[in-house]
Amino acid sequence: MRIAILFNQDTDLLDHDPGREAREDVTRVATAFSTALEDSGARVTPIAAGSDLVGFVDKLRRLRPDVVVNLCESLGGDSRGEMAVPTLLEVLGLPYTGSPALALGLALNKDRAKELLRAAGVPVPAAFVVAHPDEVARIDLPFPLIVKPSREDASVGIDSDSVVHNRASLAWAVERVLRTHHQPALVETFVAGRSSGTVTGVRSPSRRSSSAPTTTGARTSSATTPSGSRRASSSRRRWSSRPGSSRSLKRGASRSPPRRSMRSACVTTAASICGSLPRAIPTSST
């Protein structure tokens, strides 16, 4: 069985990249996946999408893997490129894991995704989109609130200072998003809990399905600490202290999941991928 692991390797392409650490995590996950899949007996070929934005297409065309584990979360350091990858895989006729282009595109427009979920009857936190600092005064939502970039992937732009409890902290957090990420800020009612996703199968271009798109991996969006205080988790490992923030952590403290946990998750997911292949697509005989 031939499996290609496609991942973005673009952490050094931008001089100022607020999502650099999240992109570095993708490389570590790709390495863990490779090891887990090889231990399962698969022939694995890691393929990096770097400065040559579509160079991976030629590599995949020559390799013709049985399935592509799509871990790409950006192209050229731009999260918006994430949605182009499934489209290219569809054109190549290659089965792949993860969500299709439309789902990824909607996920990068958080306020539009919320509108669709609300229209479908799914409860979502009350929210307000802020495109200019002067609009903060119009926000009439109960504290605590969480402030995040509205057009970024995963937890980019979210850390402990993103959860705010008063007007001053709210204005500061909104201004930070506008200045750092150059996009509107999404202000939501803060909901404590965990957010996770799992691989439920392989998406084959020849087998269109109306089922919910699959996702890879697991992330924590917010959590309640043992002491009862709330905090927001992020891909960032360094946290800054600031008066009025929801929580201050020592600079340099690590919040990454233990390596054993990452490996365990990758082994479980690898077993799911390998187990679904015979039912989803014909495997190669060579």
C-alpha positions in Angstrom: 0.0 0.0 0.0 1.4 3.4 -1.0 0.5 6.4 1.1 1.6 9.9 0.5 1.7 12.3 3.4 1.2 15.8 2.1 2.1 18.7 4.4 3.0 22.4 4.2 6.6 23.3 4.8 6.4 27.1 4.6 7.5 28.4 8.0 10.3 30.5 6.6 8.6 32.0 3.6 7.3 35.1 5.4 9.3 37.6 7.4 6.4 38.3 9.8 4.2 35.3 10.2 1.9 35.2 13.3 1.0 31.6 12.4 4.6 30.3 12.1 4.5 28.1 15.1 1.2 26.4 14.0 2.8 25.7 10.7 5.8 24.2 12.4 3.5 21.8 14.2 2.4 20.4 10.9 5.9 19.1 10.1 6.0 17.3 13.5 2.6 15.8 12.9 3.7 14.6 9.5 6.7 12.9 10.9 4.7 11.2 13.6 2.1 10.0 11.0 4.9 8.6 8.7 6.3 6.5 11.6 2.8 5.3 12.6 1.9 4.3 9.1 5.2 2.6 8.4 4.7 0.6 11.6 1.4 -0.5 10.1 3.1 -1.9 7.1 2.4 0.8 4.6 5.0 2.4 2.2 5.0 6.0 3.1 6.3 9.0 1.0 6.3 12.4 2.7 5.7 15.2 0.3 6.3 18.8 1.4 4.5 21.8 -0.2 7.1 24.5 0.1 8.2 27.6 -1.9 7.2 25.8 -5.2 3.5 26.2 -4.6 2.4 23.4 -6.9 5.5 21.3 -7.2 3.9 18.7 -5.1 1.4 18.1 -7.9 4.1 16.7 -10.2 5.4 14.5 -7.4 1.9 13.1 -6.7 1.3 12.5 -10.4 4.5 10.4 -10.7 3.9 8.5 -7.4 0.2 7.7 -7.9 -0.3 6.8 -4.2 -3.3 4.7 -3.1 -4.3 7.5 -0.8 -3.0 11.0 0.3 -3.0 11.9 3.9 -3.6 15.7 3.5 -2.1 17.7 6.3 -1.7 20.9 4.4 -3.0 23.9 6.3 -1.5 26.6 4.1 0.4 27.2 0.9 3.2 29.7 0.8 2.4 30.8 4.4 -1.1 31.7 3.4 -4.0 29.8 5.1 -6.2 30.6 2.2 -4.2 28.2 0.1 -5.4 25.3 2.2 -8.6 25.0 0.2 -6.7 24.7 -3.1 -5.1 21.4 -2.1 -8.2 19.2 -2.1 -9.2 20.7 -5.4 -5.9 19.7 -6.9 -6.2 16.2 -5.5 -9.6 15.9 -7.0 -8.2 16.9 -10.4 -5.5 14.2 -10.0 -8.1 11.7 -9.1 -6.4 10.8 -5.9 -8.3 9.7 -2.8 -7.4 11.8 0.3 -8.2 12.3 3.9 -9.7 15.4 5.4 -12.3 17.9 4.2 -13.2 19.0 0.7 -12.3 22.4 -0.6 -15.7 24.0 0.1 -15.7 22.9 3.8 -12.1 24.2 4.2 -13.0 27.5 2.5 -16.0 28.0 4.9 -13.8 27.2 7.9 -11.6 30.1 6.9 -14.5 32.4 7.0 -15.7 31.9 10.6 -18.6 34.4 10.6 -20.0 32.9 7.3 -19.7 29.4 8.7 -21.6 30.5 11.8 -24.4 31.9 9.7 -24.7 28.6 7.8 -24.7 26.6 11.1 -27.3 28.9 12.6 -29.5 28.6 9.5 -29.3 24.8 9.9 -30.5 25.0 13.5 -27.1 24.3 15.1 -26.6 26.4 18.3 -23.6 28.7 18.0 -22.3 31.4 20.4 -23.5 34.9 19.9 -20.9 36.9 17.9 -20.0 40.3 16.5 -17.5 41.0 13.6 -15.3 44.0 14.1 -13.6 45.5 11.1 -12.5 48.8 12.8 -11.6 49.7 16.4 -14.5 52.2 16.6 -17.0 49.4 16.3 -16.0 47.9 19.7 -18.4 50.3 21.4 -21.3 48.7 19.5 -20.6 45.2 21.0 -23.4 44.3 23.4 -22.5 40.7 24.5 -22.1 39.4 28.0 -18.5 38.8 29.3 -16.4 36.8 29.2 -15.8 37.0 25.5 -13.2 35.5 23.2 -11.6 37.5 20.4 -10.1 35.7 17.4 -9.1 36.4 13.8 -12.1 35.7 11.5 -10.1 34.4 8.5 -7.4 32.2 10.0 -7.0 28.5 10.3 -7.2 26.5 13.6 -6.1 28.4 16.6 -3.8 30.9 14.9 -4.2 34.2 16.7 -5.7 32.7 19.8 -4.0 32.6 23.2 -4.8 33.3 26.9 -5.1 37.0 26.2 -7.9 36.3 23.7 -10.4 35.7 26.5 -11.4 39.0 27.9 -13.5 40.1 30.9 -13.9 43.8 30.5 -14.2 46.6 28.0 -10.5 47.7 28.2 -9.3 44.1 27.5 -11.8 43.7 24.7 -10.6 46.9 22.9 -7.0 45.8 23.3 -7.6 42.2 22.0 -9.6 43.5 19.0 -6.9 46.1 18.1 -4.3 43.3 18.3 -6.1 41.1 15.8 -6.7 44.0 13.4 -3.0 45.1 13.6 -1.3 41.7 13.6 -3.5 39.7 11.2 -4.9 42.5 9.0 -8.4 41.1 9.0 -11.7 41.6 10.9 -11.9 40.3 14.5 -14.6 37.8 15.5 -15.9 38.5 19.0 -17.8 35.6 20.5 -19.4 34.6 23.8 -16.8 32.4 25.5 -17.8 28.8 25.9 -15.6 26.5 27.9 -15.1 23.0 26.6 -13.0 20.9 24.1 -13.1 20.8 20.3 -11.9 17.7 18.5 -12.0 16.0 15.2 -11.2 12.4 13.9 -10.6 10.7 10.6 -13.7 8.7 9.8 -12.7 7.5 6.3 -11.0 8.3 3.0 -12.6 10.7 0.5 -12.4 9.3 -3.0 -13.0 11.6 -6.0 -15.0 8.8 -7.6 -17.3 8.3 -4.6 -19.1 11.6 -4.0 -20.9 11.7 -0.7 -23.3 14.1 1.1 -22.0 13.0 4.5 -20.2 15.5 6.7 -16.6 16.1 5.8 -13.9 14.3 7.7 -11.2 16.1 9.5 -7.8 15.0 10.8 -6.4 15.5 14.3 -7.7 17.1 17.5 -7.5 20.6 18.9 -8.6 22.2 22.2 -10.4 25.4 21.6 -11.1 26.4 25.2 -10.9 24.7 28.6 -11.7 25.1 32.2 -8.7 24.8 34.6 -8.8 22.7 37.7 -9.2 25.8 39.8 -12.3 26.8 37.9 -10.8 29.7 35.9 -11.1 29.6 32.1 -8.4 29.7 29.6 -8.0 29.4 25.8 -5.6 27.0 24.3 -3.4 27.8 21.3 -0.7 26.5 19.1 1.6 29.2 20.6 4.0 28.1 23.3 4.9 31.5 24.6 2.4 33.5 26.5 2.7 37.1 27.5 1.5 38.6 30.7 -0.8 41.6 30.6 -2.9 43.3 33.2 -6.5 42.3 32.7 -5.8 39.2 30.7 -7.7 36.0 31.5 -4.5 34.1 32.6 -0.8 34.8 32.7 1.6 32.0 32.1 5.4 32.0 32.6 7.1 33.0 29.3 8.5 29.9 27.6 6.2 27.5 29.3 5.2 24.6 27.1 1.6 23.8 26.3 2.3 21.3 23.6 0.7 17.8 24.0 3.2 15.1 25.2 5.0 13.4 22.4 3.5 10.0 23.5 0.0 11.5 23.2 0.7 12.7 19.6 2.2 9.3 18.6 -0.8 7.5 20.2 -3.2 9.7 18.2 -1.3 9.1 15.0 -1.2 5.4 15.5 -4.9 5.3 16.0 -5.6 7.5 13.0 -3.1 5.4 10.9 -5.1 2.3 11.8 -8.3 4.0 10.7 -6.8 5.1 7.4 -5.4 1.7 6.6 -8.6 -0.1 7.7 -10.8 2.1 5.5 -8.7 1.7 2.3 -9.9 -1.7 1.1 -13.6 -0.6 1.5 -13.1 2.9 0.0 -10.8 2.3 -3.0 -8.9 -0.4 -4.7 -5.4 -0.7 -3.4 -2.3 -1.1 -5.6 -1.0 -4.5 -6.4 2.6 -3.4 -6.7 
